[in-house]
Every structure is written in C-alpha cells, then in structure tokens.
C-alpha cells in the first residue's frame, strides 16, 4: 500500500467520523458526540504519525552528501 492509498483511507474514515459527529451534535447526544470526537482525535493522530513517518523515510532516501 502506498502512502497515497493510506491517506485516502484515512480521509474516508475522517470524513465519516466528522459526519457522525455532526449528526450526534444535531441530535443533542453529548455522550455520543464525545465518543465520536475521541475516535476522530485518534484517527487524526494516526494519520499524522503515518504521514510524518512517510516524509521522514522519503527525506532519508534523498539525502546527498557533498565533500568539497
């Protein structure tokens, strides 16, 4: 799975969670909204960590040392 595929699935999950959060808030279900918010927070942290790791891997592969 490429990093693009991973971020696409994360976006889908995040989008679904945001939609669910909106529904919970509109319904006035505070406990449900809190649960969805926690899941959303976790999802975003995982996506951020995965993206950070991918960027670090790309950076380490493109390092060039020049001696003068």
C-alpha positions, 0 to 999 in steps of 0.5 A, spaced: 500 500 500 502 506 498 502 512 502 497 515 497 492 509 498 493 510 506 491 517 506 485 516 502 483 511 507 484 515 512 480 521 509 474 516 508 474 514 515 475 522 517 470 524 513 465 519 516 467 520 523 466 528 522 459 526 519 457 522 525 459 527 529 455 532 526 449 528 526 450 526 534 451 534 535 444 535 531 441 530 535 443 533 542 447 526 544 453 529 548 455 522 550 455 520 543 458 526 540 464 525 545 465 518 543 465 520 536 470 526 537 475 521 541 475 516 535 476 522 530 482 525 535 485 518 534 484 517 527 487 524 526 493 522 530 494 516 526 494 519 520 499 524 522 504 519 525 503 515 518 504 521 514 510 524 518 513 517 518 512 517 510 516 524 509 521 522 514 523 515 510 522 519 503 527 525 506 532 519 508 532 516 501 534 523 498 539 525 502 546 527 498 552 528 501 557 533 498 565 533 500 568 539 497 
